[in-house]
Amino acid sequence: MHLKDICLPGVWRSRKALKIGFLAVFLIGLISICFWTGIDTITSKLEGTQLVIWGLRANGHDDKTEQSISQGTPDAIEDAREQYYRLLDQSLEKMNLMPLGHYHSEVPSLYSGPRGILKQINNAKSTHINAYIGKREKDDEDVCGQLRFSKSNEKEDLDIKYSEAKQLGSEVNTDALLRYLNVSGYGTKVPKINMSKMENDRWYRFSGSAIWLEDQQCYFEVDRVMYAPKSRSVPWLSLIWMQLFDRNFNEIKNKRLRFMDLSSEEIEKVLLELRKEDVNKDEEKRERVLDKISIKFPTVMDISFTTEDFGRPQGPEDPRIFARLDDEGKTEPVIIFNQVNDLNHRAMFAGFPLRRKSSNAEHSVPTIQFNFRPETKLKLKSIEKNWMPFVEKAADSNIVSFIYELDPLSILQCTLDDGLCVMVQKAEDKGTRMGAQVSLRGGTNFIPIPEIVMNEIFTKEEMAKYNIKIWISFIKYHGWKSGCGTSTYRPALSALIKTNDNYRIGMMSGAFDFGIDVLSFDGKSVKCDAGGPNVLTPNSIPFWKVMKLNKNKNGEKSKDKKDGEKSNDTKETNEVVDEPKDSSMPSYRDLMGLTISEADRNVKILFINNLVNYLASSFKKSFRDNLQGFGDNSAQEMVDIEKCAAYDFLQYCKNYEKAH
């Protein structure tokens, strides 16, 4: 055949059609794989503008955009990269897992809870709180009377409104606990434990602590589950049980949360593995593959703990949870707990349940043990517990502060990389010296007063000059032979104030019980039981939503927002709604959650209204007189506050005993 006999235009057209056909097939295959496995699996082999151009072709961009990529247009390149990550995120979202989130959204408040309209509590009960607040000028005749806060306006409604406490979560899942002991190996390692003889009714669940995770759209809750076959005062084993709840505190079962420290390549590898036929059709294999990038709830927090027989209970105790912001602004849960270490000391630890298992670790959840930095030359006690966490700067997410002791006040700051701590404040005085009868023993996490309230109490100049910060918590009183039972545990409200670099307890209340007839320690009645303590314990503040109320220009009531109407403000702690004309109405509206336990036997949650107005009123009246920080009488002021509150607690105990 001669070249002159060949029709060149016809050959060219056929070849062009063939090219177009191949390209179409390729693009269809590319898009399909992208949606199922993530685009980075394919594009990891490409470099520079070639990678970006293929991404644009796969997502339907025109030739003009492609040309701008070839010429290195920064906006177009960035847009293409965003498309890649969106495709990978779509694969994760199909499995109801949190996306990588390479495109950032506004960071919510750590404690504002789920977005939505703030509702008042139906059928709320009311209680008055006796709080004692620092005062610079007072005489010695009636110190407590002068420190006790009282409203200046009789029209002010400063009573605390609260709901009935309801059970949070289900009873102990003994089958899951026994299965964990078997799989983890602890069933044969822990002294005294014989799995064939374990009694299901000797497991107890309490100390529930929760936090809202905005990125996961659920509450993350942890409990202590304890096995005590002989006596609850002498448990053999403790574990940490982890659960998820929706915005209305209904338990979510069989949900997975993705580990937060994964790369796109690690996720793609698992997504590819899931597409294999033998994995996709075998539920057990599929679950094992998903375990590489996520954790399924509810479950036991799988951590390492010593099984050496020191004659002490084995395993973690008293979990408390708080949230930190990672580098991308997502909320990561951190669980604080205590357990016996290899030196037979009860030490404090932190666990990170949404981080992947270390390659050489025997158990899946990474942990750190807290200790003093060597240069401080300080040593921890042989028994450490009841550390109360708080975050000073949300942006400085690798630092956590602790109230190490409440009486006298001592503050630690620790890093979450290595657990090393420094003592940033150590009180030299001996506290209230009431330790023989009353002590202050931990409580909930400390959470900050919302910025919108702080800006109403203090001027910008005062905030800048004194660097003022305030946190609140429900602490726990422990009174020996003070009334009901062998001892009494009750919640109390407390405020921690920081001015410049100095901390002090600026407010403390007497005890209260939210109208609960507390379950006796034997669990059989609500009467005072001489055979054990009477225990009502505050565990955590999962959320606190605050809105400011305003008057309109005419001083008239404006149309209020209806239930279910969405807010345009993503930060509810900065939201402003209209205030009714009546000046006696509160200036804020709030809703707080509080988890509690009775008799070390249950986990409950209740809701609180109007706490913000009580606090704002008391702060305005007293705190601005104490902005100088630690003066000559600051230590004595804290002693006076705590003594007066403790005396109030003892009177409460006597009254409660008479009624029960």
Secondary structure as GFF3:
##gff-version 3
##sequence-region A 1 660
A	DSSP	three_ten_helix	3	5	.	.	.	ID=ss1
A	DSSP	alpha_helix	8	37	.	.	.	ID=ss2
A	DSSP	alpha_helix	40	43	.	.	.	ID=ss3
A	DSSP	alpha_helix	48	58	.	.	.	ID=ss4
A	DSSP	alpha_helix	63	70	.	.	.	ID=ss5
A	DSSP	alpha_helix	74	94	.	.	.	ID=ss6
A	DSSP	beta_strand	125	127	.	.	.	ID=ss7
A	DSSP	beta_strand	131	133	.	.	.	ID=ss8
A	DSSP	alpha_helix	143	147	.	.	.	ID=ss9
A	DSSP	beta_strand	160	162	.	.	.	ID=ss10
A	DSSP	beta_strand	166	167	.	.	.	ID=ss11
A	DSSP	alpha_helix	174	184	.	.	.	ID=ss12
A	DSSP	alpha_helix	186	189	.	.	.	ID=ss13
A	DSSP	three_ten_helix	195	197	.	.	.	ID=ss14
A	DSSP	three_ten_helix	200	202	.	.	.	ID=ss15
A	DSSP	beta_strand	203	213	.	.	.	ID=ss16
A	DSSP	beta_strand	218	227	.	.	.	ID=ss17
A	DSSP	beta_strand	237	245	.	.	.	ID=ss18
A	DSSP	beta_strand	251	252	.	.	.	ID=ss19
A	DSSP	beta_strand	255	258	.	.	.	ID=ss20
A	DSSP	alpha_helix	264	274	.	.	.	ID=ss21
A	DSSP	alpha_helix	277	280	.	.	.	ID=ss22
A	DSSP	alpha_helix	283	290	.	.	.	ID=ss23
A	DSSP	beta_strand	294	297	.	.	.	ID=ss24
A	DSSP	beta_strand	299	300	.	.	.	ID=ss25
A	DSSP	beta_strand	317	325	.	.	.	ID=ss26
A	DSSP	beta_strand	331	340	.	.	.	ID=ss27
A	DSSP	beta_strand	346	351	.	.	.	ID=ss28
A	DSSP	beta_strand	367	369	.	.	.	ID=ss29
A	DSSP	beta_strand	371	372	.	.	.	ID=ss30
A	DSSP	three_ten_helix	374	376	.	.	.	ID=ss31
A	DSSP	beta_strand	388	390	.	.	.	ID=ss32
A	DSSP	beta_strand	399	406	.	.	.	ID=ss33
A	DSSP	beta_strand	409	415	.	.	.	ID=ss34
A	DSSP	beta_strand	420	426	.	.	.	ID=ss35
A	DSSP	beta_strand	438	443	.	.	.	ID=ss36
A	DSSP	beta_strand	447	448	.	.	.	ID=ss37
A	DSSP	alpha_helix	451	457	.	.	.	ID=ss38
A	DSSP	alpha_helix	460	466	.	.	.	ID=ss39
A	DSSP	beta_strand	469	480	.	.	.	ID=ss40
A	DSSP	beta_strand	487	499	.	.	.	ID=ss41
A	DSSP	beta_strand	502	509	.	.	.	ID=ss42
A	DSSP	beta_strand	534	540	.	.	.	ID=ss43
A	DSSP	beta_strand	544	550	.	.	.	ID=ss44
A	DSSP	three_ten_helix	572	574	.	.	.	ID=ss45
A	DSSP	beta_strand	576	578	.	.	.	ID=ss46
A	DSSP	beta_strand	588	598	.	.	.	ID=ss47
A	DSSP	beta_strand	604	609	.	.	.	ID=ss48
A	DSSP	alpha_helix	611	622	.	.	.	ID=ss49
A	DSSP	three_ten_helix	623	626	.	.	.	ID=ss50
A	DSSP	alpha_helix	634	659	.	.	.	ID=ss51
###
